[in-house]
Amino acid sequence: MTDFKRDVLEYVKLIPEGKLINFVAISDVVGGTAQSVGWVLSGLSAEECEGVPWHRVVAKDGYISALKLGEKGQLQKILLLEEGFEIVEDRVDIKQFLWSNDNQDDQNQSLF
């Protein structure tokens, strides 16, 4: 496994249930490009998908871009629906559910 792939997977593991992130936001943190992050996630084996909430990663506009991959995209759509996301025209509302890894607890503590 390359360092880049490991970094992408470790970051994706941090995405909490009920939240989404896009490929660009991941690449901003771990490096590479949005496209290279997409390649990593689209190339995961079934075994590698275990324990990694890869389905919470969508395009910048909320589009479920894995749908271009066939079965894997359909699986992502099912997982998102099971998690409670509404999907309209193969998109989720990324603005409403966008996750950032900013540590809110640290920010709140600095206010006191």
C-alpha atoms as one frame of an Amber mdcrd trajectory, in Angstrom:
protein
   0.000   0.000   0.000   1.367   3.408  -0.902   1.684   6.171   1.667  -0.872
   8.200  -0.276  -3.444   5.402  -0.227  -2.857   4.846   3.488  -3.298   8.579
   4.166  -6.542   8.706   2.159  -7.981   5.675   3.955  -6.978   6.933   7.395
  -8.637  10.275   6.709 -11.802   8.686   5.322 -12.050   6.555   8.480 -12.550
   9.791  10.440 -15.773  10.768   8.634 -18.585  10.384  11.168 -21.903   8.753
  10.403 -24.368  11.229   8.951 -21.674  13.398   7.393 -20.187  13.654   3.900
 -16.994  14.944   2.398 -15.847  15.508  -1.168 -12.743  14.379  -3.013 -11.319
  17.916  -3.155 -11.512  18.358   0.630  -9.628  15.098   1.152  -6.940  16.033
  -1.353  -6.555  19.405   0.380  -5.603  17.546   3.559  -3.660  14.493   2.378
  -2.227  15.854  -0.874  -2.648  14.680  -4.410  -5.632  15.670  -6.498  -9.331
  15.049  -6.173  -8.987  12.651  -9.074  -6.210  10.670  -7.367  -8.347  10.384
  -4.216 -11.170   9.097  -6.411  -8.864   6.528  -7.989  -7.856   5.236  -4.568
 -11.446   4.874  -3.395 -12.753   3.419  -6.657 -10.000   0.796  -6.610 -10.694
  -0.544  -3.131 -11.333  -4.247  -2.845 -14.314  -5.518  -0.855 -11.908  -6.379
   1.965 -10.385  -2.886   1.949 -13.871  -1.333   2.111 -14.507  -2.997   5.470
 -14.148  -0.434   8.245 -13.688   2.477   5.818 -16.781   4.631   5.223 -15.798
   5.239   1.600 -19.465   5.682   0.686 -19.484   9.051   2.504 -17.180  10.562
  -0.121 -18.925  12.214  -3.069 -18.162  14.815  -5.714 -18.002  18.497  -4.826
 -21.601  19.017  -5.971 -22.850  15.973  -4.060 -22.969  13.722  -7.126 -22.390
  10.033  -6.441 -19.622   9.718  -8.985 -19.065   6.021  -8.273 -22.289   5.389
 -10.193 -20.053   5.486 -13.272 -18.480   2.267 -11.937 -21.671   0.224 -12.003
 -22.148  -2.133  -9.055 -19.854  -0.217  -6.714 -21.791   2.967  -7.387 -25.084
   1.208  -6.757 -23.661  -0.102  -3.480 -22.623   3.423  -2.493 -26.127   4.673
  -3.223 -27.648   1.884  -1.106 -25.265   2.586   1.787 -26.057   6.294   1.693
 -29.798   5.603   1.669 -29.428   3.156   4.562 -27.583   5.838   6.494 -30.517
   8.191   5.986 -29.306  10.473   3.207 -31.887  11.642   0.706 -30.731  11.209
  -2.874 -32.210  13.352  -5.622 -31.029  12.878  -9.197 -28.033  10.849  -7.953
 -26.934  13.661  -5.625 -26.881  14.175  -1.882 -27.053  17.554  -0.167 -23.356
  17.964   0.549 -23.818  21.507   1.845 -26.124  20.314   4.607 -23.999  17.328
   5.617 -20.457  18.514   4.819 -17.929  17.348   7.381 -14.762  19.162   8.317
 -12.112  17.683  10.567 -11.814  20.923  12.527 -11.697  20.080  16.206 -14.727
  21.939  17.565 -13.865  21.052  21.173 -10.529  22.866  20.923 -12.234  25.910
  19.392 -14.914  25.961  22.089 -12.380  25.633  24.891 -10.447  28.618  23.595
 -13.558  30.773  24.131 -13.537  30.245  27.923
